[in-house]
Amino acid sequence: MSYKELYQPVHLIIGEGCIREIPRHIDTFGGKKALIVTDRGLLKIGTVKMITDVLDGVGKPYAIFADVLPNPTVSICNDAKALYDREGCDYVIGIGGGSPIDVAKAVGILATNGGTVEDYNGLELSTYKSAPLIAVNTTAGTGSEVTRAFVVTDEKRKSKMLCVDSNSLAYLAINDPSMMVGMPPALTASTGMDALTHAIEAYVANSRCPFTDGIALEAIRLIGQNLEKVVENGSDMEARTNMCWAQYMGGLAFSNAGLGMVHAMAHQMGGFYGTPHGVANAILLPYVMRFNMSACPDRYRDVAQAFGFNTGDMTPEQGALAAIRFIEELKKNIGIPMLSDTEFDPKDAVILAENAMEDTGMPENPRQPTIPEVVQVFMEAYLDKR
């Protein structure tokens, strides 16, 4: 008999002010000292202080590692783990978007399993549960706080490693919209498109199931209704909260159904050029959808319906095209660049495509491409000047 195993954090809290609940959960698992993993920007603008004020208020000690960069590398993970050891920490608090939380996951896995980050490149390669992880999300997009995946750049190979491991799941995931109010519009836009990509890829993934279908479609609906609003007005707390729910559901959907060709290609852009992950996903999403359309037009029509189209009189192909055009218009309205505006170089397309074919997300794609077809999608995006 076939069966489906589902993965999610032990605890999740969503809502304004919910960071105040963190100490109660630390007491539950008996944490003595935290390593806070974050970046300099969040430290500078006071986002990290919102958490340390909560910890200071109840006398919880911590050390801070704030050297995470976008597309974090193996060496960054190693530096964070070294500080964890020197400070005698026994749990991790990741504060940020995907990059800090991914580093926090890597530290937690290394703390209990040993070895190197490269040892966990692949599917379920650790033996022991991570050190307790509290993942505090500051963007409404990456879904990293709820997933069993962490992405680390191998700087030697200029390639991203996708480590998918249920032992890396957070003990506590926090989505407090009050921590997202100060996000720049461009970051709000790219992370929101990242969440949309998660939901759409999960909805068409080969390992999808009724559970992931339901939450993916609701995530798509919420993003379609709220992303443009929150880019225009970052203080719109209703839209911020709706985006928290959407990115959580999108993250949970892809953690259990898988991703696809968009992420497989976007990971290579991050590894080669340092392209922000959400930007890469947003750029590539409609082009990959066009490539996949022959394999799942009915599913993409469902996406159009979630966006609010009346698809009753549409063929699957017409519905799919409506969804793609909606995404193209949304990208334009929120300021997502074209591929030709990035550092992408056509001469790299073949090696990028070859690496994408090895990405753990590619097998879940509904239409399996060849290397020349991946190159073609890159080039279609690059040559499109709309």
C-alpha positions, 0 to 999 in steps of 0.5 A: 500500500502506498502512503504519504509522510508529511513534515512540519515544525513541532510548533508554529505561531502566526500573528502580531506580537507572537514573538513574546511566546518564545521564552515559554517554548525555550523552557519547554525544551530546556534551552540554556544558551542560544546562538542567534543567527542573522545578518548585519542589516537586521541587526542594524535596523533593530529587528534582532533587538525585538527578539533579544529584548524578549530574551533579556526580559526573562534572563535568557543568554545568547550569542549573536552570529550576524555575518550571514550573507545572501546565498550563504556559503559553506564557510559562513555555516562553518563560522557560525558553527564554530561560534556555537561551539565556543559559546557553549550554545545548545540551541539555535535561533534563526532570525531573517529570511531564507539565508539566516534560517538556512544557516541556522538549520545547517548549524543545528544539523552539524551540532548533533551529527558532526561532519561537514555541510557537504555531507548533507547535500541531498535527501535525508542524509543526517542521522540525528535530530537537529539541535532545537531550532527557533526559526523567526521569519522576517520576510513573507516568502522563503518558507524556510521556517517551516520546511525541511530544506536548507540551501547552501552555496558550495563556493568551490563549485559555484553551485547551490546544495539543496539539503532536504532533511526532516531532522532540520525541521524547526522546533518552533516557527514564528511568523510575526507580521510586526517584524516585517513592516520595515521591509523594503518594497523590493524585498517584499516583492521578491520574497512574495514571488518566492512564496508564489513560486513555492505554491505553484511548483508544489501544486504541479509537483509529481509528489503532490497530494490532497493536503498540499493541493489545498494549502498551495491553492489557498496560498496562491489566492492570498498572494494574488490578493495581497502581494501588490497591496503590501508592496505599495504599503508595507504598513498594511497589517492585514495584507502583511498577515495574509502574506504570512499565512500564504508564505507559511502554506506555500512553504508547507506545501513544497516541503511535502510535495517538492519543488520543480524546474523554476527552483532548479534553475534559480538555484544555479543563478544564485550559485553563479551570480549571487542573484537573490533567490526570490528575484531569480524565481520570479524572473523564471516562473512564467517561462517554466510554466509555459514549458510545463503547460503541455504536461499540466494545463488543467492544474495551471487553470486551477491556478488562474481560478485561485487568482480570481479568473472565471475559468468555467468557460476556459479550456485548460490551455486558456486557463493556463495562459491566463495564469501566466499572463497574470503573473507577468503583469504582477511582476511588472507592477511590483518591479521585478527585473527582466533576466537581461537586467541581471548578471546572467551571461548567455555563455554560462547557460549550458553549465547552468542547465547541466547543474540544474538537471542535478538539482533535487527539485528537478525530478518533481517537475511535471515535465522532464526537460533535456539540457538543451530545453533548460538552456532554451528556457534561460534564453527565452527569458533572457531575450524577452524585453517586454 
